[in-house]
């Protein structure tokens, strides 16, 4: 008998009750387990810590505490949490602020229900999901950050952690903006194997998330190879 996979646990945060309920209903009908909802930032932080969702679907414009602060606090508390921002704003500053605060992806509210369902599934496995046009913006920002002097993990010291050839290869493709699924197809390995390589690399380099990983790779010119 095949093993039943647990449904992805999702929490929806939005200050508009009708929108929040509609998104929660659409996700529940698509097979997700909606474990909590919240209408303001303070409530979101409290309930997310209690409900422990896999994916937080988060609006940025919240009363009591802004969405980026909610994201920063929750991801800081639990780095395994995936955050998909669902916002009416396509402003570049908002997108970059969300990514810097730890969001995995950013979708505009004009997206279809199918797009949202697909985005939540992909976010759950760590793929960066962006409304078309925004992915290039985020990669451009990574490049800009990488060109600024920043303290980087000191891996040139004797005894520093060394990446395997395959880990370096995966890191190079991450820096080019490929999703885990695309990397798996390119290298003819499983999605899970790609995730494992990324987790191992994060651990070795003492980095915390994909944003830091991409920055590290670009600083070393891996995206140009």
PyMOL commands that set and color helices and strands:
alter all, ss='L'
color gray80, all
select helices_A, chain A and resi 17-29+41-51+67-77+92-100+113-124+134-147+165-175+180-187+191-205+210-219+222-224
alter helices_A, ss='H'
color red, helices_A
select strands_A, chain A and resi 9-13+33-38+55-58+82-87+105-108
alter strands_A, ss='S'
color yellow, strands_A
deselect
rebuild
show_as cartoon
